[in-house]
Amino acid sequence: MQKIEWNKVTWYSKLLALILFVALPFLGFYYGMEYQKTLLSIENISPDTAVSSSTQNLSCVTEYYSNPAEWQVDANNSGFSIAYPIDFDAQGSYLNLPSVDWRAGANNISGIKYFELTVPRAFEPQTNFIDTKFTIGASSDKSAVAQCMNADSSGGPAMATSTADVNGVQFTVFHSADAGAGNYYETTSYRTLHNSRCYALEYTVHSSQIANYPSSYNLRPFDEKKINSLMKNIIGTFKFVK
């Protein structure tokens, strides 16, 4: 019987090693593809439809933000209701404590900030968008009522640019802009008189200067039309209930 020397290098052992060296990468690639197909099959997703499924999911998310009928509704017994996307942070003031920040440029006139909503940075990822703050406030103070439709001389929206009908209620729309330390703030204020009170529905879009970030961040300018369209949709759900 011929004795096999396992630790001896022969021509056929070299050939076998060469075959394995060439074949193993191809075998690994083949079984990797088969494994991926198996995973997709388990999830009922074929390789050809995986990308289109992802696109459909993104489309559904976009559709949600433009469909107020599917949003959360807040009716906190403050005389109005408002709807908003459920994934945005909302705060309601149920104590009705007096505050001077019930609207921008209130000039230290007291009122109540009933509602605050934050559109987070994640709504416009990989951009210079920081956030958007939306508030609903009102005041029955005589000075607040008298100045409700006046442009603010400082500290708030400085000019009335248009009017808007929101569910049968006429609002005057004011705009202003401010900047500082590489940050930009654009405020839009909807105001109306109702039951001897001045109501202000306001949102401030906060963004930053792209030049302040390293180029490696690959930031792009945020979509202003998208943000303003969203805010108009939210304001469009506002209704007085008493």
C-alpha positions in Angstrom: 0.0 0.0 0.0 1.3 3.5 -1.0 1.7 5.8 1.9 0.2 9.3 1.5 2.4 12.1 2.6 -0.1 14.9 3.5 2.5 17.5 4.2 4.3 17.0 0.9 3.8 19.5 -1.9 3.1 17.8 -5.3 2.0 19.0 -8.7 -1.6 17.8 -8.1 -1.8 19.6 -4.7 -0.7 22.8 -6.4 -3.3 22.3 -9.1 -6.1 21.7 -6.5 -5.0 24.9 -4.6 -5.1 26.9 -7.8 -8.6 25.6 -8.7 -9.9 26.5 -5.3 -8.3 29.9 -5.4 -10.1 30.7 -8.7 -13.4 29.1 -7.9 -14.1 30.2 -4.3 -14.8 33.9 -5.1 -17.3 32.9 -7.8 -19.0 30.4 -5.5 -19.2 33.0 -2.8 -20.8 35.5 -5.2 -23.3 32.9 -6.5 -24.5 31.8 -3.1 -24.6 35.5 -1.9 -27.0 36.3 -4.8 -29.1 33.2 -4.0 -29.3 34.3 -0.4 -30.4 37.8 -1.4 -33.1 36.3 -3.7 -34.3 34.1 -0.8 -34.6 37.2 1.5 -36.5 39.1 -1.1 -38.8 36.1 -1.7 -39.5 35.9 2.0 -40.6 39.5 2.0 -42.6 39.0 -1.2 -40.3 41.4 -3.0 -38.6 40.4 -6.3 -35.2 41.9 -7.3 -37.0 43.7 -10.1 -39.5 45.4 -7.8 -37.3 46.1 -4.8 -36.4 49.6 -6.1 -39.9 50.4 -7.2 -41.3 49.3 -3.8 -38.9 51.8 -2.1 -40.1 54.5 -4.4 -43.7 53.7 -3.6 -43.1 53.9 0.1 -41.5 57.4 -0.4 -44.5 58.4 -2.4 -46.9 57.3 0.4 -45.0 59.4 2.9 -45.1 62.5 0.6 -48.8 61.9 0.0 -49.5 61.8 3.8 -48.0 65.3 4.4 -50.3 66.7 1.7 -53.5 65.0 2.9 -54.9 66.8 6.0 -57.7 64.3 6.2 -55.3 61.7 7.6 -53.7 64.0 10.2 -54.1 64.3 14.0 -56.8 66.8 15.0 -56.4 69.0 18.1 -59.5 70.5 19.7 -58.4 71.7 23.1 -61.6 73.6 24.2 -59.9 76.9 23.3 -62.6 77.7 20.7 -60.8 76.2 17.6 -59.6 73.0 16.1 -56.4 72.4 14.1 -55.0 69.3 12.3 -51.3 68.4 11.8 -49.1 65.4 10.9 -48.9 63.1 13.8 -45.1 62.8 13.8 -44.7 66.5 14.5 -44.2 67.6 18.1 -47.3 69.6 19.3 -47.8 71.4 22.6 -51.2 72.7 23.8 -51.6 75.3 26.6 -54.5 74.0 28.7 -53.7 76.3 31.7 -54.4 79.4 29.6 -51.7 81.4 31.3 -51.0 84.9 30.1 -48.0 85.3 27.9 -46.4 88.1 25.8 -45.2 85.7 23.1 -48.7 84.8 21.9 -47.7 86.4 18.7 -44.5 87.9 17.2 -44.2 91.6 17.8 -46.9 91.7 20.5 -45.0 94.7 22.1 -45.4 93.2 25.6 -49.1 93.1 25.3 -50.5 90.0 27.1 -52.3 87.2 25.5 -52.4 83.4 25.5 -50.4 81.0 23.3 -52.8 78.1 22.9 -50.9 75.9 20.6 -47.3 75.3 19.3 -46.1 72.9 16.7 -42.6 72.0 15.6 -41.7 70.8 12.1 -38.4 69.0 12.8 -35.1 69.1 10.8 -35.7 65.6 9.7 -38.6 66.8 7.5 -36.0 68.2 5.1 -32.9 66.1 5.7 -29.4 66.8 4.2 -30.4 70.5 3.8 -29.8 73.8 5.6 -33.3 73.6 7.1 -33.3 73.8 11.0 -37.0 73.7 11.9 -40.3 75.6 11.7 -42.3 76.8 14.7 -46.1 77.3 14.3 -48.2 78.9 17.0 -51.8 79.9 17.6 -52.3 82.8 20.0 -55.0 85.2 20.9 -55.6 88.3 23.1 -58.6 90.2 24.2 -56.5 93.1 25.5 -57.9 96.4 24.0 -54.5 97.4 22.7 -54.0 94.0 21.1 -57.4 94.2 19.4 -56.8 97.8 18.2 -53.4 96.9 16.7 -54.3 93.4 15.4 -54.3 94.5 11.8 -51.5 96.9 12.0 -48.0 96.2 10.7 -45.4 95.9 13.5 -42.8 98.6 13.7 -40.3 96.2 15.2 -39.9 92.7 16.5 -42.5 91.0 14.3 -44.1 90.8 10.8 -43.7 94.2 9.3 -45.9 94.3 6.3 -49.3 93.0 5.2 -49.0 91.3 1.8 -52.3 89.6 1.2 -55.5 88.2 2.6 -56.6 84.6 3.0 -59.9 82.9 3.5 -59.6 80.0 6.0 -62.8 78.0 6.3 -64.9 81.1 5.8 -62.9 83.4 8.1 -60.9 86.3 6.5 -57.3 86.7 7.6 -54.8 89.4 6.9 -51.3 87.9 6.1 -48.1 89.6 7.2 -44.5 88.7 6.4 -41.1 89.5 7.8 -37.5 88.3 7.7 -34.6 88.4 10.1 -31.0 87.1 10.1 -28.1 86.7 12.6 -25.0 84.6 13.1 -25.6 82.6 9.9 -29.2 81.9 10.7 -32.3 83.1 8.8 -35.8 83.5 10.1 -38.9 84.1 7.9 -42.1 84.7 9.7 -45.6 84.6 8.3 -48.5 85.8 10.4 -52.2 85.2 9.7 -54.4 87.5 11.8 -58.1 88.0 12.3 -60.6 89.4 14.8 -63.1 86.9 16.3 -65.4 87.4 19.3 -63.6 90.6 20.3 -60.2 88.9 20.3 -57.1 89.2 18.1 -56.1 85.8 16.8 -52.6 85.1 15.3 -51.7 82.0 13.4 -47.9 82.2 12.8 -45.0 80.2 11.6 -41.3 80.9 11.5 -39.0 79.0 9.1 -35.5 78.7 10.6 -32.7 77.9 8.2 -28.9 78.3 8.3 -26.2 79.5 5.9 -24.9 76.5 3.9 -21.4 78.1 3.7 -21.0 77.6 7.5 -20.9 73.8 7.0 -17.9 71.8 5.7 -18.3 70.9 2.0 -18.1 67.2 3.0 -21.6 67.5 4.5 -23.0 67.8 0.9 -25.9 70.0 2.1 -28.4 71.4 -0.5 -30.8 74.3 -0.1 -34.0 73.3 1.6 -37.3 73.3 -0.4 -39.0 76.6 0.6 -42.1 75.8 -1.5 -42.5 72.5 0.2 -42.3 74.0 3.7 -44.7 76.8 2.9 -47.1 74.5 1.2 -47.1 72.3 4.3 -47.8 75.2 6.5 -50.6 76.5 4.3 -52.2 73.1 4.5 -51.9 73.1 8.3 -53.4 76.6 8.6 -56.1 75.5 6.1 -57.4 73.1 8.7 -58.0 75.8 11.3 -61.6 76.2 12.4 -63.4 78.2 15.0 -65.7 75.9 16.9 -67.4 78.6 19.0 
